[in-house]
Amino acid sequence: MKTAVSSLPMSALQALVAKAGLERFRADQIFSWIHGRGVTRWDAMTNLARPLRERLAEEWMIEDLVLDRQLDTEDGTSKLVLATGDGHRIETVLIPEERKLTQCVSTQVGCRMGCRFCATAQLGLTRNLTPGEIVAQVRHGVAWAEAHGMRLSNLVYMGMGEPFDNYDGTLDSVRILLEPLGRHFSTRKITISTVGHIDGLSRLSREDLQVNLAVSLNATTQQVRETIMPASKRWPLQALLETLRRFPLEKRRRITLEYVLIDGVNDSDEDAERLASIARSMRSKVNLIRLNPFVGCPFSPPTVKRTERFEQLVRARNVTVILRRSRGSEIAAGCGQLALQPGPDRTSH
Ligand code: SF4
């Protein structure tokens, strides 16, 4: 079986290059071709001699995803359906905002966390994506940006799957994306969003890697949270909050608490008060978003009036709160809607 070099962070690629008896600088060249310039064919790597290219093509492989279809909305959001080498389909979403272009990437084919307000949960988990496959989504995102005269500025790990359920795949992909010879993202431009996977958070807190952190909170009591997010039985609310309060944050960084508002479930005045008090107990800000219903979703979003009252109640307690506009909902690309389902077609967090 060929070695998937596109999944290797620089240090691992250097080790592989040394083991293969190649000069050390070959690692820089290969990394730069794949992750800097987005080249996925060995024969296009013109600063490698032909015999070397032929040898590498026999022994090593570069993972790629094939664009299956692209679904655009009037608000400029675009969903790319991408096919893996073994025939699975995943989705990534591009979201242009004023001076930013954010890409939402997937980390798994499906998801096993079972959140009841999320379309991806209905798929169950097929498999983890490799680091090379996660990075390949960004390659497509960069191509999309160039075609639209934009620059990809931000990445959110908020697509299909729970990033910490694929911890190594997620972290290796981040390391590849930070590399100066690759896309050279800043850690401030990358956000990992988790269901509240305490084991993953604890591991991340010991890494020398400060990416932004977002946590799908979605409820202020254990009882409600475990009803809509079964993963909360394994990682209970109080333990999660303690983990977040202890999380070593760099100066000026804050944890984003994501809160999907669901009519009659988590949108009461008491919820707003408890949410504010949770947010004030740590360095955080709150992102509110109204539920995006999908086919078969058992819940509905609160009214706009109810949503605005909730936002005001949280803000009145001196919490930074942003009511996020749902982008791309007409193509099933909104938060919680990625599930390769009718959209016009079929991929969330
Ligand atoms: S919200 Fe995220 S963690 Fe929950 S089921 Fe959906 S993709 Fe998985």
Residues whose N, C-alpha, C, O or C-beta is under 5 A from the ligand:
A	BS01	SF4	C111 M113 G114 C115 C118 T120 A121 G159 M160 G161 E162 V195 S348 H349
